[in-house]
Amino acid sequence: MTGPGVGASDPVAALLAPFREVLAAPGAAALAAALLAEAVADCGCDRGASWHARQAVLSTVFELHASPADADFAEHLTVGRFITLFFLVDDGPPEEARALARAVLAVADAGYGAGYGDSEPARQLRVLVDDCRGRGLPTDRLTALIAEFCAATAEESAGPPPPGHSRARRAETVGVRPHIECWRLLRGLPLPAPGSPDRPLPEATVELVYLVNDLLSAAVEERAGGSVAAGNTVLARARATGDRAGAVEAAVARHNALVAVLAAARHRPLGALLGELVDGNRTAHRALTGLRYPGLPLDVFDRLHTVGGAGRR
């Protein structure tokens, strides 16, 4: 991947300097700089430029890992803009997520000119939508999926879901459906038709991503407690059964079974794309051990199969 360079005297480069090792991959510094420059220009919060620098690094690492191997800089920037929005909502106050969900629905009724509001997530969504529209891509389905993600994230702050609903909520809060939609639009792939062999693949991908996240962050989220722990499906199963080890084993087994489904579809365009997203998400967690996922349980990580390994580690 290639992209614009960043001069050493650039204030954006100075903000990213502490993350030099994390951004060592080709193109990583340029992508992080582009995302950070947009974030700082639109900043209306009191968290500061350093906070946005960290978020830009997270977005960059996930984007560069969880993307097709042949993606170009412009594609990485488009999807990186969505991942930036994801982290703004996921790490932000629930009121912003709730307001953005409502605003998206209002825009769907009133037309795009109505705008999404003035919050940072709202401005970030407009950047993403303008990007996609500039490419001639339809955005109605993408924004509807983003609204569902925002609404579910806001709801999560109110407490755990009703018994038996933790997986359904997690499928929304993990933000994978709009992430897939970004890549589907960019690559010109059709929605899988009912009854087609590709139909189950997007939801298998959603579950695979949240299983990896929940398995690898369970210890950190358990210590955090509150709504953070309540949203973790592995911890939810452990609470319901009283068997923490059994909950981990069940999640690993489910993960590896779903990987086999995607591995069998790697010869088709959608299966190949989703396999790269799934394997890259796993790798990104490892790359961000020191930044977002301290204490990554390597014993669990090493047991998670990969699609590229044809269902093996």
Secondary structure as a PSIPRED ss2 file (coil, helix, strand):
# PSIPRED VFORMAT (PSIPRED V4.0)

   1 M C   1.000  0.000  0.000
   2 T C   1.000  0.000  0.000
   3 G C   1.000  0.000  0.000
   4 P C   1.000  0.000  0.000
   5 G C   1.000  0.000  0.000
   6 V C   1.000  0.000  0.000
   7 G C   1.000  0.000  0.000
   8 A C   1.000  0.000  0.000
   9 S C   1.000  0.000  0.000
  10 D C   1.000  0.000  0.000
  11 P H   0.000  1.000  0.000
  12 V H   0.000  1.000  0.000
  13 A H   0.000  1.000  0.000
  14 A H   0.000  1.000  0.000
  15 L H   0.000  1.000  0.000
  16 L H   0.000  1.000  0.000
  17 A H   0.000  1.000  0.000
  18 P H   0.000  1.000  0.000
  19 F H   0.000  1.000  0.000
  20 R C   1.000  0.000  0.000
  21 E C   1.000  0.000  0.000
  22 V C   1.000  0.000  0.000
  23 L C   1.000  0.000  0.000
  24 A C   1.000  0.000  0.000
  25 A C   1.000  0.000  0.000
  26 P C   1.000  0.000  0.000
  27 G C   1.000  0.000  0.000
  28 A H   0.000  1.000  0.000
  29 A H   0.000  1.000  0.000
  30 A H   0.000  1.000  0.000
  31 L H   0.000  1.000  0.000
  32 A H   0.000  1.000  0.000
  33 A H   0.000  1.000  0.000
  34 A H   0.000  1.000  0.000
  35 L H   0.000  1.000  0.000
  36 L H   0.000  1.000  0.000
  37 A H   0.000  1.000  0.000
  38 E H   0.000  1.000  0.000
  39 A H   0.000  1.000  0.000
  40 V H   0.000  1.000  0.000
  41 A H   0.000  1.000  0.000
  42 D C   1.000  0.000  0.000
  43 C C   1.000  0.000  0.000
  44 G C   1.000  0.000  0.000
  45 C C   1.000  0.000  0.000
  46 D C   1.000  0.000  0.000
  47 R C   1.000  0.000  0.000
  48 G H   0.000  1.000  0.000
  49 A H   0.000  1.000  0.000
  50 S H   0.000  1.000  0.000
  51 W H   0.000  1.000  0.000
  52 H H   0.000  1.000  0.000
  53 A H   0.000  1.000  0.000
  54 R H   0.000  1.000  0.000
  55 Q H   0.000  1.000  0.000
  56 A H   0.000  1.000  0.000
  57 V H   0.000  1.000  0.000
  58 L H   0.000  1.000  0.000
  59 S H   0.000  1.000  0.000
  60 T H   0.000  1.000  0.000
  61 V H   0.000  1.000  0.000
  62 F H   0.000  1.000  0.000
  63 E H   0.000  1.000  0.000
  64 L H   0.000  1.000  0.000
  65 H H   0.000  1.000  0.000
  66 A C   1.000  0.000  0.000
  67 S C   1.000  0.000  0.000
  68 P C   1.000  0.000  0.000
  69 A C   1.000  0.000  0.000
  70 D C   1.000  0.000  0.000
  71 A C   1.000  0.000  0.000
  72 D C   1.000  0.000  0.000
  73 F H   0.000  1.000  0.000
  74 A H   0.000  1.000  0.000
  75 E H   0.000  1.000  0.000
  76 H H   0.000  1.000  0.000
  77 L H   0.000  1.000  0.000
  78 T H   0.000  1.000  0.000
  79 V H   0.000  1.000  0.000
  80 G H   0.000  1.000  0.000
  81 R H   0.000  1.000  0.000
  82 F H   0.000  1.000  0.000
  83 I H   0.000  1.000  0.000
  84 T H   0.000  1.000  0.000
  85 L H   0.000  1.000  0.000
  86 F H   0.000  1.000  0.000
  87 F H   0.000  1.000  0.000
  88 L H   0.000  1.000  0.000
  89 V H   0.000  1.000  0.000
  90 D H   0.000  1.000  0.000
  91 D C   1.000  0.000  0.000
  92 G C   1.000  0.000  0.000
  93 P C   1.000  0.000  0.000
  94 P H   0.000  1.000  0.000
  95 E H   0.000  1.000  0.000
  96 E H   0.000  1.000  0.000
  97 A H   0.000  1.000  0.000
  98 R H   0.000  1.000  0.000
  99 A H   0.000  1.000  0.000
 100 L H   0.000  1.000  0.000
 101 A H   0.000  1.000  0.000
 102 R H   0.000  1.000  0.000
 103 A H   0.000  1.000  0.000
 104 V H   0.000  1.000  0.000
 105 L H   0.000  1.000  0.000
 106 A H   0.000  1.000  0.000
 107 V H   0.000  1.000  0.000
 108 A H   0.000  1.000  0.000
 109 D H   0.000  1.000  0.000
 110 A H   0.000  1.000  0.000
 111 G C   1.000  0.000  0.000
 112 Y H   0.000  1.000  0.000
 113 G H   0.000  1.000  0.000
 114 A H   0.000  1.000  0.000
 115 G C   1.000  0.000  0.000
 116 Y C   1.000  0.000  0.000
 117 G C   1.000  0.000  0.000
 118 D C   1.000  0.000  0.000
 119 S C   1.000  0.000  0.000
 120 E H   0.000  1.000  0.000
 121 P H   0.000  1.000  0.000
 122 A H   0.000  1.000  0.000
 123 R H   0.000  1.000  0.000
 124 Q H   0.000  1.000  0.000
 125 L H   0.000  1.000  0.000
 126 R H   0.000  1.000  0.000
 127 V H   0.000  1.000  0.000
 128 L H   0.000  1.000  0.000
 129 V H   0.000  1.000  0.000
 130 D H   0.000  1.000  0.000
 131 D H   0.000  1.000  0.000
 132 C H   0.000  1.000  0.000
 133 R H   0.000  1.000  0.000
 134 G H   0.000  1.000  0.000
 135 R C   1.000  0.000  0.000
 136 G C   1.000  0.000  0.000
 137 L C   1.000  0.000  0.000
 138 P C   1.000  0.000  0.000
 139 T C   1.000  0.000  0.000
 140 D H   0.000  1.000  0.000
 141 R H   0.000  1.000  0.000
 142 L H   0.000  1.000  0.000
 143 T H   0.000  1.000  0.000
 144 A H   0.000  1.000  0.000
 145 L H   0.000  1.000  0.000
 146 I H   0.000  1.000  0.000
 147 A H   0.000  1.000  0.000
 148 E H   0.000  1.000  0.000
 149 F H   0.000  1.000  0.000
 150 C H   0.000  1.000  0.000
 151 A H   0.000  1.000  0.000
 152 A H   0.000  1.000  0.000
 153 T H   0.000  1.000  0.000
 154 A H   0.000  1.000  0.000
 155 E H   0.000  1.000  0.000
 156 E H   0.000  1.000  0.000
 157 S C   1.000  0.000  0.000
 158 A C   1.000  0.000  0.000
 159 G C   1.000  0.000  0.000
 160 P C   1.000  0.000  0.000
 161 P C   1.000  0.000  0.000
 162 P C   1.000  0.000  0.000
 163 P C   1.000  0.000  0.000
 164 G C   1.000  0.000  0.000
 165 H C   1.000  0.000  0.000
 166 S H   0.000  1.000  0.000
 167 R H   0.000  1.000  0.000
 168 A H   0.000  1.000  0.000
 169 R H   0.000  1.000  0.000
 170 R H   0.000  1.000  0.000
 171 A H   0.000  1.000  0.000
 172 E H   0.000  1.000  0.000
 173 T H   0.000  1.000  0.000
 174 V C   1.000  0.000  0.000
 175 G C   1.000  0.000  0.000
 176 V H   0.000  1.000  0.000
 177 R H   0.000  1.000  0.000
 178 P H   0.000  1.000  0.000
 179 H H   0.000  1.000  0.000
 180 I H   0.000  1.000  0.000
 181 E H   0.000  1.000  0.000
 182 C H   0.000  1.000  0.000
 183 W H   0.000  1.000  0.000
 184 R H   0.000  1.000  0.000
 185 L H   0.000  1.000  0.000
 186 L H   0.000  1.000  0.000
 187 R C   1.000  0.000  0.000
 188 G C   1.000  0.000  0.000
 189 L C   1.000  0.000  0.000
 190 P C   1.000  0.000  0.000
 191 L C   1.000  0.000  0.000
 192 P C   1.000  0.000  0.000
 193 A C   1.000  0.000  0.000
 194 P C   1.000  0.000  0.000
 195 G C   1.000  0.000  0.000
 196 S C   1.000  0.000  0.000
 197 P C   1.000  0.000  0.000
 198 D C   1.000  0.000  0.000
 199 R C   1.000  0.000  0.000
 200 P C   1.000  0.000  0.000
 201 L H   0.000  1.000  0.000
 202 P H   0.000  1.000  0.000
 203 E H   0.000  1.000  0.000
 204 A H   0.000  1.000  0.000
 205 T H   0.000  1.000  0.000
 206 V H   0.000  1.000  0.000
 207 E H   0.000  1.000  0.000
 208 L H   0.000  1.000  0.000
 209 V H   0.000  1.000  0.000
 210 Y H   0.000  1.000  0.000
 211 L H   0.000  1.000  0.000
 212 V H   0.000  1.000  0.000
 213 N H   0.000  1.000  0.000
 214 D H   0.000  1.000  0.000
 215 L H   0.000  1.000  0.000
 216 L H   0.000  1.000  0.000
 217 S H   0.000  1.000  0.000
 218 A H   0.000  1.000  0.000
 219 A H   0.000  1.000  0.000
 220 V H   0.000  1.000  0.000
 221 E H   0.000  1.000  0.000
 222 E H   0.000  1.000  0.000
 223 R H   0.000  1.000  0.000
 224 A H   0.000  1.000  0.000
 225 G C   1.000  0.000  0.000
 226 G H   0.000  1.000  0.000
 227 S H   0.000  1.000  0.000
 228 V H   0.000  1.000  0.000
 229 A H   0.000  1.000  0.000
 230 A H   0.000  1.000  0.000
 231 G C   1.000  0.000  0.000
 232 N C   1.000  0.000  0.000
 233 T H   0.000  1.000  0.000
 234 V H   0.000  1.000  0.000
 235 L H   0.000  1.000  0.000
 236 A H   0.000  1.000  0.000
 237 R H   0.000  1.000  0.000
 238 A H   0.000  1.000  0.000
 239 R H   0.000  1.000  0.000
 240 A H   0.000  1.000  0.000
 241 T H   0.000  1.000  0.000
 242 G C   1.000  0.000  0.000
 243 D C   1.000  0.000  0.000
 244 R H   0.000  1.000  0.000
 245 A H   0.000  1.000  0.000
 246 G H   0.000  1.000  0.000
 247 A H   0.000  1.000  0.000
 248 V H   0.000  1.000  0.000
 249 E H   0.000  1.000  0.000
 250 A H   0.000  1.000  0.000
 251 A H   0.000  1.000  0.000
 252 V H   0.000  1.000  0.000
 253 A H   0.000  1.000  0.000
 254 R H   0.000  1.000  0.000
 255 H H   0.000  1.000  0.000
 256 N H   0.000  1.000  0.000
 257 A H   0.000  1.000  0.000
 258 L H   0.000  1.000  0.000
 259 V H   0.000  1.000  0.000
 260 A H   0.000  1.000  0.000
 261 V H   0.000  1.000  0.000
 262 L H   0.000  1.000  0.000
 263 A H   0.000  1.000  0.000
 264 A C   1.000  0.000  0.000
 265 A C   1.000  0.000  0.000
 266 R C   1.000  0.000  0.000
 267 H C   1.000  0.000  0.000
 268 R C   1.000  0.000  0.000
 269 P H   0.000  1.000  0.000
 270 L H   0.000  1.000  0.000
 271 G H   0.000  1.000  0.000
 272 A H   0.000  1.000  0.000
 273 L H   0.000  1.000  0.000
 274 L H   0.000  1.000  0.000
 275 G H   0.000  1.000  0.000
 276 E H   0.000  1.000  0.000
 277 L H   0.000  1.000  0.000
 278 V H   0.000  1.000  0.000
 279 D H   0.000  1.000  0.000
 280 G H   0.000  1.000  0.000
 281 N H   0.000  1.000  0.000
 282 R H   0.000  1.000  0.000
 283 T H   0.000  1.000  0.000
 284 A H   0.000  1.000  0.000
 285 H H   0.000  1.000  0.000
 286 R H   0.000  1.000  0.000
 287 A H   0.000  1.000  0.000
 288 L C   1.000  0.000  0.000
 289 T C   1.000  0.000  0.000
 290 G C   1.000  0.000  0.000
 291 L C   1.000  0.000  0.000
 292 R C   1.000  0.000  0.000
 293 Y C   1.000  0.000  0.000
 294 P C   1.000  0.000  0.000
 295 G C   1.000  0.000  0.000
 296 L C   1.000  0.000  0.000
 297 P C   1.000  0.000  0.000
 298 L H   0.000  1.000  0.000
 299 D H   0.000  1.000  0.000
 300 V H   0.000  1.000  0.000
 301 F H   0.000  1.000  0.000
 302 D C   1.000  0.000  0.000
 303 R C   1.000  0.000  0.000
 304 L C   1.000  0.000  0.000
 305 H C   1.000  0.000  0.000
 306 T E   0.000  0.000  1.000
 307 V C   1.000  0.000  0.000
 308 G C   1.000  0.000  0.000
 309 G C   1.000  0.000  0.000
 310 A C   1.000  0.000  0.000
 311 G C   1.000  0.000  0.000
 312 R E   0.000  0.000  1.000
 313 R C   1.000  0.000  0.000
